[in-house]
């Protein structure tokens, strides 16, 4: 006759917790598998769309493909757009205006310093104050959410933005 081991209350609780965790892990695995299946289906549809559009462009619009640079939208603002940056109310500047203003500051700095690869936060802050009468405690706060797309160099005291190419 075999003797059964006696388990303590703590061991029974640990067993119950382990079984619960195992059940949760299996459930997570199933959720992940379903999400993978959804993403795979979306990817297949997207791939089919890419093939369809590519075939259409290559067959019907082959001639235009040779001169597509004429249709490319420029992300860099034109000189006319940069000249339009006017700020009437320095207490509240709209996000769209801030974006144009930042690009204008970059363009002006690159024009004045063609060999420069970075522009310091300090220079941007001084330019805002000198040319636009905008005083801010920090350009990171003034251009909130806009500087994330730019690569930076330096530390807290001498931080600089790597100027975009072109």
C-alpha positions, 0 to 999 in steps of 0.5 A: 500500500502506498502512502500519500504525502501530506501537504501543508496549507501553504503548499496547497495555496502555492499549487492553486496559484501555480495552476492559475498562472499556468491557465493564464499563460495558456490563455495569453498564448491563445490571445497572441495566436489570434492577434498573429492570425489577424495581423497575418490576414491584414498583411496578406490583404495589404500585400495584395493591394500593393501588387494590384496598385503596382501592376496598375501603375506599371501598365496604365501610367508607365510614362508618368512613372518616368517623371514622378519627381514632378509630382513629389510633394516636398516636406521642406517648406518653400521660401514663400511659406517660410516668409509667411511665418508671422506671429501676432500673439506671442502668448499663444502660438498655434502648433501649425505655426510652431512647426513652420517657425521651427523649420524657418529657424533651421533654414535660416541657420543653415543659410547662415552656417552652411557647414553646420550639422547641429543647432543648439537649443540655446540658439533656438531660444535666443532666436525666438526671443530676438526675432519673434519676441517669444520668451519661453522657459524651454524650447522643449516645452514650446515645441512640445511633441515636435522635437521628438522627430529630430535626432539630438546631441549633447547633454542637459546643458548643451543640447543640440538638434542635428539639422535635417538634410536637404 
